């Protein structure tokens, strides 16, 4: 969800569970993945294309969201990389295991 906030102001493509596809500028995103998109091109299941000025999509109906490539360098991913690196260093240093005395 944090990555969705980073995409505000960028072009996104959203596929709904109903099969409809919406492509437009992400104006606002919520924790529930509800979102407002403007300058929308809607593609219906039958392939019919229509243009809409603004659409509000309910997050529970979203199948997936295609975000811009630019976001692969988002701060959210840097935090995840740092957390992963710290975990790998801790396990390499032998931390985290329970050591028992052998008889």
N, C-alpha and C positions, 0 to 999 in steps of 0.2 A: 504494500500500500504506500510506503514511503517513496518508492520509485515512481508511483503514479503521481504523487505530488510534484516530483521533480519534472514531470512531463507537462505540467501546466504551461500553456502558451505555445505548445508544439502540436504538430499534426499527429494524430493517432488514428488507428483503425480498430474498431471494436466489433467483434462478432458476438451476436446474441444467441442464446440457446434456441431461439425460434428460427435461426438461420439467416436473419437479417444482418446486413453489414453496414456499419456507419463509419464514415471517414470524415474527419474535420479537425478543427482547432480545439484542443482541450482547454476549456475556460476554467472549470472548477472540478475538483475531485473531493470526495468525502471518505471517511474511514470505512464506510460500508460499500465502497466502490461505486456508489452513485456518482454520476458525473454529468456535467453540462458541456455540450460540444456545440460550436458555432460553425457557420459556413459548411453545412453537412451535405454530403452526397450519400444517399441511402440506396442500398441495393437490396431489393426484396428477394425472397427465396426463388421466385420465378425469373429473376434477372432484370426486372423492371427497375430503372434508375430514376430517382427523383432528388431534387435539391430542396433543402430546408434551411431556414435562417438559423434556428437554434433547436437543439434536442436535449431533453433531460432523460438519461438512461438509468434504470434501476440496477444496482449492483448485483442483486441476486439473479438477474437474468443474463449476466455476462458470461459467455463461454471463454473468450480470451481477448486480450488486448495486445495489439502490435504497436510497440513504441519505437521512436526514432533511434538509429544507430548511435547517435550522439550520447545517449544515456549510458552506454557501456562504461563511460568514464565518470559516472555520477559518484558523488561522495558516499552514497549508501554502499556501493561496492567496495570502496576503499576501506570502510569500517569492517566489512565482512572479511576482506583479505587480511587485515591486521589481526582480527580475532582468530582467524584460521592459523596464521603464522605463529601467534602466541601459543595456541593449543599444540601445534606440532613441536614447538621448542620445548614445551613442558613435558610432552611424552618422550621426546628424544633424550631429555635430561634424566629420565627415569622417575619422574614424579607421577603421582596418581595411583600407583600400585600399592597393595598391602604386602608388606614383607613379614615373613614369619620365620622364626628360628627353627632350624632343622635339628632333629635329634640324631 
